[in-house]
Amino acid sequence: MLQRPQRGDPFWIWVLHGWEALSWALIALVTLITLLGGTPPGWKLGLLALMAVLALCWALVRRRPGNPVLSPYGYLCVLVVVLGGVSCLGDGFGVFYTVTLAQFVVFADSPRGAVLLTGLGALAITVGGSLREGGRADVFLTNTISSLAVWAVAVVMAVLTPRALAQRDERAALRAELKSTQVELAEVYQRQGAAEERERLAREIHDTLAQGFASIIVLAEAARSQLAVDTDRSAQQLQSIEQTARENLAEARVLVGAAPSSGVAAGSVATTLRRTLDRFTEDTGLTVTAELADVECDQPTRIALLRCTQESLANIRKHAAASTVGVVLARQPDGVELEITDDGRGFVVEDSHGFGLDGMRRRLAEFGGGLTVTSSVGDGTRILATIPLSDRSQV
């Protein structure tokens, strides 16, 4: 038995179930007209009894599917008997056969069953009408032709239905696949977002907390080694340790969301870089030359430039053994450039696999920028960071 149509089912499935529902309205109308007309009382009682039995069986099968009393095929057999009975009772009742065609297709679970039972219905209508007319050959022939014509329509309906069901199942499979794909995509986006967030946090921790702790270690070692020799210098280094620790604490609060983003005031990237370079000179004693143009850009761009500067200076402090550092911030027609050079020992760029340089590249790539590293052993290092400036990034 066909299940009731759902949203998204093919139009033909809706037509079948609509036809089946309409058939009962037509059956009730014809029965009412017959009962109110001049039909003999015996025929009226017979028609009423047949319709009552048919309605009871339909309600049992439709309202309680799978009941042990009557199956859908059992109901169709009752329908065939009722069609034969009403055809025998009076002329014109053969219209019941046409009206109930959809019921054969809806209640049968296969095209073959629908074709067979509609054929039996056609036979019942033909035989019932012929018996009513006394078995006349001409009546039998006329009834046979009309019944076969209606049965042909039933065959077409039975053939169309499996195709519509296949289309419905295909649509259901596509909907299920689409839903599954949407769930998978949501999971992928969620995992990707989590991975990107972990990468961002790792980069922020490396560029802020880790660099700060590294500075604290270097300053603490220097202060300890000079404690008995130069107390003023040791005190200055201890003050730098305290300041760095406070800055690290502020950065940690920003990372966990307990404080607003610290960073740079609007348009003050040059000032911030100057302050960072002064701290670097104070802590390391290296000579720093700086040419910092007054470049105005939005806060994310300013923070990216600051982080690149901090990372480069940290690498110089830890690895370069340099005596002089140069920093140039310049506005170009298509963006901003940050160049950091040193006269240290240099390194082989191809052999560098540290997190710092890769983190700088990824950070700059988020803004459509890039990082160029030029270095060789004994010739120092040049870091060039570029970021294009759009209307949005300029303030």
C-alpha positions in Angstrom: 0.0 0.0 0.0 1.3 3.4 -0.9 2.1 5.7 2.0 0.5 9.0 2.2 2.5 11.6 0.1 5.1 13.8 1.8 6.5 17.1 0.9 8.7 16.8 -2.1 7.0 13.7 -3.5 6.3 13.6 -7.3 3.1 15.2 -8.5 1.7 11.8 -9.7 1.7 10.4 -6.1 -0.3 13.4 -5.0 -2.8 12.8 -7.9 -3.3 9.2 -6.9 -4.0 9.9 -3.3 -6.2 12.9 -4.2 -8.1 10.7 -6.6 -8.6 8.1 -3.9 -9.9 10.7 -1.5 -12.2 12.2 -4.2 -13.5 8.7 -5.0 -15.2 8.5 -1.6 -16.9 11.8 -2.1 -18.2 10.7 -5.5 -19.3 7.3 -4.1 -21.2 9.1 -1.3 -22.8 11.5 -3.8 -24.0 8.7 -6.2 -25.2 6.7 -3.2 -27.2 9.7 -1.9 -28.7 10.4 -5.3 -29.7 6.7 -5.6 -31.3 6.6 -2.2 -33.3 9.8 -2.8 -34.4 8.7 -6.3 -37.0 6.3 -7.6 -34.9 3.2 -7.1 -36.8 0.2 -5.7 -36.4 -0.1 -1.9 -34.7 -3.5 -2.1 -32.0 -2.1 -4.4 -31.6 0.9 -2.0 -31.0 -1.5 0.9 -28.6 -3.6 -1.1 -26.6 -0.6 -2.3 -26.5 0.8 1.2 -25.3 -2.5 2.6 -22.5 -2.9 0.0 -21.3 0.7 0.6 -21.3 0.2 4.3 -19.2 -3.0 4.1 -16.8 -1.3 1.6 -16.4 1.8 3.9 -15.8 -0.3 7.0 -13.2 -2.4 5.2 -11.5 0.8 3.9 -11.4 2.3 7.3 -9.9 -0.8 8.8 -7.1 -1.1 6.3 -6.4 2.7 6.0 -6.6 3.6 9.6 -5.0 0.5 11.0 -2.4 -0.7 8.5 -0.9 -4.1 9.2 -4.0 -5.3 11.1 -4.4 -9.1 11.2 -8.0 -9.0 10.1 -7.9 -7.5 6.6 -4.9 -6.8 4.3 -4.9 -4.3 1.5 -5.3 -7.1 -1.0 -8.2 -8.3 1.0 -9.8 -4.9 0.8 -9.3 -4.9 -3.0 -11.1 -8.3 -3.3 -14.0 -6.8 -1.3 -14.0 -3.8 -3.7 -14.2 -6.2 -6.7 -17.1 -8.0 -5.2 -18.9 -4.7 -4.4 -18.3 -3.4 -8.0 -19.9 -6.6 -9.3 -22.8 -6.2 -6.9 -23.6 -2.6 -7.6 -23.4 -3.2 -11.3 -25.9 -6.0 -11.0 -28.3 -3.8 -8.9 -28.8 -1.1 -11.4 -27.8 0.7 -14.6 -25.2 3.4 -14.4 -23.4 2.0 -11.3 -20.5 1.0 -13.5 -19.2 4.5 -13.0 -18.0 3.2 -9.6 -15.3 1.2 -11.4 -13.8 4.4 -13.0 -14.1 6.3 -9.7 -12.2 3.6 -7.7 -9.3 3.0 -10.1 -6.9 5.0 -7.9 -7.7 2.7 -5.0 -6.5 -0.3 -6.9 -3.1 1.4 -7.5 -2.8 2.8 -4.0 -3.6 -0.4 -2.1 -1.7 -2.8 -4.4 2.0 -3.1 -3.5 3.1 -3.9 -7.1 2.1 -2.9 -10.7 1.3 -6.6 -11.4 -1.1 -6.7 -8.5 -2.8 -3.5 -9.6 -3.2 -4.6 -13.2 -4.6 -8.0 -12.1 -7.1 -6.6 -9.6 -8.3 -3.8 -11.9 -8.8 -6.6 -14.5 -10.9 -8.5 -12.0 -12.9 -5.3 -11.3 -13.5 -4.9 -15.1 -14.7 -8.5 -15.3 -17.0 -8.0 -12.3 -18.6 -4.8 -13.8 -19.0 -6.6 -17.1 -20.6 -9.7 -15.7 -22.8 -7.8 -13.2 -24.2 -5.5 -15.9 -24.8 -8.5 -18.2 -26.6 -10.4 -15.5 -28.8 -7.4 -14.9 -29.8 -7.4 -18.6 -30.5 -11.1 -18.7 -27.2 -12.1 -20.2 -27.8 -10.6 -23.6 -24.8 -10.9 -26.0 -25.0 -7.3 -27.2 -25.0 -5.9 -23.7 -22.1 -8.2 -22.7 -20.1 -7.0 -25.8 -20.8 -3.3 -25.0 -19.9 -3.7 -21.3 -16.7 -5.6 -22.3 -15.5 -2.8 -24.6 -16.2 -0.1 -22.1 -14.6 -2.0 -19.2 -11.5 -2.8 -21.3 -11.2 0.9 -22.1 -11.2 1.8 -18.4 -8.9 -1.1 -17.6 -6.4 0.3 -20.1 -6.3 3.5 -18.2 -5.7 1.5 -15.0 -2.8 -0.3 -16.7 -1.2 3.1 -17.6 -1.7 4.2 -14.0 0.0 1.1 -12.7 2.9 1.5 -15.0 3.4 5.2 -14.2 3.3 4.7 -10.4 6.6 2.7 -10.0 8.4 5.4 -12.0 7.0 8.0 -9.7 8.0 6.0 -6.7 11.5 5.5 -8.0 11.7 9.3 -8.6 10.4 9.8 -5.0 13.0 7.4 -3.6 15.7 9.1 -5.7 14.7 12.5 -4.4 14.7 11.2 -0.8 18.1 9.7 -1.3 19.4 13.0 -2.7 17.9 14.9 0.2 19.5 12.5 2.7 22.8 12.7 0.9 22.5 16.5 0.8 21.7 16.6 4.5 24.6 14.3 5.2 26.9 16.4 3.1 25.8 19.5 4.9 26.5 17.9 8.3 29.9 16.8 7.1 30.7 20.2 5.7 29.6 21.8 9.0 31.9 19.4 10.8 34.8 20.1 8.4 34.2 23.9 8.8 34.1 23.4 12.6 37.3 21.4 12.6 39.0 23.8 10.2 37.9 26.8 12.4 39.2 25.0 15.5 42.5 24.3 13.7 42.8 27.9 12.5 42.1 29.1 16.0 44.7 26.8 17.5 47.2 28.0 14.9 46.3 31.7 15.6 46.7 31.1 19.4 50.0 29.3 18.9 51.3 32.2 16.7 50.2 34.8 19.2 51.7 32.9 22.1 55.0 32.5 20.2 55.1 36.1 19.1 54.1 37.5 22.5 54.4 35.3 25.6 57.2 33.0 24.3 59.3 36.0 23.1 58.7 37.8 26.4 59.8 34.8 28.4 62.9 34.4 26.2 63.7 38.1 26.9 63.2 37.5 30.6 65.6 34.6 30.6 68.3 36.5 28.7 67.9 39.6 31.0 67.9 37.4 34.1 71.1 35.7 33.1 72.8 39.0 32.3 71.7 40.5 35.5 73.0 37.6 37.5 76.3 37.6 35.8 76.8 41.4 36.4 75.2 41.5 39.9 78.6 41.8 41.7 80.2 43.9 39.0 77.7 46.5 37.9 74.7 46.9 40.2 73.2 49.8 38.3 73.2 47.7 35.1 71.7 44.8 37.0 69.0 47.0 38.5 68.1 48.3 35.0 67.9 44.7 33.7 65.7 43.7 36.6 63.4 46.6 35.8 63.3 45.4 32.2 62.4 41.9 33.5 59.6 43.4 35.5 58.3 45.4 32.6 58.5 42.5 30.3 56.6 40.3 32.8 53.9 42.9 33.1 53.5 43.1 29.3 53.4 39.3 29.1 50.6 39.3 31.8 48.7 41.8 29.8 49.1 39.8 26.6 48.0 36.6 28.4 44.8 38.4 29.6 44.1 39.5 26.0 44.6 35.9 24.7 42.1 34.4 27.2 39.6 37.3 26.5 39.8 38.8 30.0 40.9 42.1 28.7 40.4 44.2 25.6 42.9 43.9 22.8 46.1 45.7 23.8 47.8 46.9 20.7 48.3 50.0 19.0 46.3 53.2 19.0 45.0 54.4 15.6 47.7 55.6 13.3 50.6 55.1 15.8 52.5 52.2 14.3 55.7 54.2 14.0 55.5 55.3 17.6 55.0 51.8 18.8 57.8 50.5 16.7 60.1 53.2 18.1 59.2 52.2 21.6 59.9 48.6 20.8 63.3 49.5 19.3 64.2 51.6 22.3 63.5 48.7 24.6 65.5 46.4 22.4 68.5 48.8 22.5 68.2 49.2 26.3 68.1 45.5 26.8 70.8 44.4 24.4 73.1 47.4 24.0 73.0 47.0 20.2 73.1 50.0 17.8 69.7 50.4 16.1 69.1 52.8 13.3 65.5 53.4 12.4 63.7 55.3 9.6 60.0 55.0 10.5 57.5 56.8 8.2 54.2 57.9 9.6 52.1 55.2 7.9 48.4 55.1 8.9 46.7 51.7 8.8 44.1 49.8 10.7 44.8 48.0 13.9 45.2 44.4 12.5 47.8 45.7 10.0 49.6 47.6 12.8 49.7 44.6 15.0 51.0 42.4 12.2 53.8 44.9 11.6 54.6 45.0 15.3 54.6 41.2 15.6 57.0 40.9 12.6 59.3 43.5 14.2 59.2 41.7 17.6 59.9 38.3 16.0 62.8 39.7 13.9 64.4 41.4 16.9 64.0 38.3 19.0 65.8 36.2 16.3 68.6 38.8 16.1 69.0 38.7 19.9 69.1 34.9 20.1 70.9 33.9 16.9 72.6 36.7 15.0 75.4 37.9 17.2 75.0 41.3 15.5 76.3 44.7 16.5 74.0 46.9 14.3 70.4 46.6 13.4 68.5 48.7 10.9 64.7 49.1 10.7 62.9 50.9 7.8 59.1 51.4 7.7 58.1 53.0 4.4 54.9 53.7 2.5 54.8 52.4 -1.0 52.2 53.1 -3.8 50.7 49.7 -3.3 51.2 49.2 0.4 53.6 49.3 3.3 57.1 47.8 3.6 58.9 46.9 6.8 62.6 46.1 6.3 64.8 44.8 9.2 68.5 44.2 8.6 71.4 43.1 10.8 75.2 42.6 10.4 75.2 39.3 12.2 76.5 35.9 11.3 73.6 35.1 8.9 72.3 31.7 8.1 71.3 29.4 5.2 67.6 30.4 4.4 66.8 27.0 2.9 67.9 25.2 6.1 65.6 27.4 8.3 62.5 25.6 9.6 61.7 27.6 12.7 58.2 28.4 13.8 58.9 32.2 13.9 59.5 32.8 10.2 56.7 30.5 9.1 54.4 32.2 11.6 55.4 35.6 10.1 54.6 34.4 6.6 51.2 33.1 7.6 50.4 36.2 9.5 51.3 38.4 6.5 49.5 36.1 4.1 46.2 36.8 6.0 46.5 40.4 4.7 47.6 39.4 1.2 51.2 40.3 2.0 54.4 38.4 1.9 57.8 37.9 3.6 61.2 37.8 1.9 64.2 36.6 3.8 67.7 37.2 2.4 70.7 35.9 4.2 73.9 34.0 3.9 76.5 32.8 6.4 78.7 35.7 7.5 76.8 38.4 5.6 73.9 39.2 8.0 70.2 39.0 7.3 67.5 41.1 5.6 63.8 40.6 6.4 61.3 42.4 4.1 57.7 42.3 5.1 55.1 43.7 2.7 51.4 44.4 3.3 49.1 45.9 0.6 46.9 48.7 2.0 43.2 48.8 0.9 40.8 51.6 1.6 39.6 49.5 4.6 43.0 49.1 6.1 43.8 52.9 5.9 42.4 55.0 8.7 
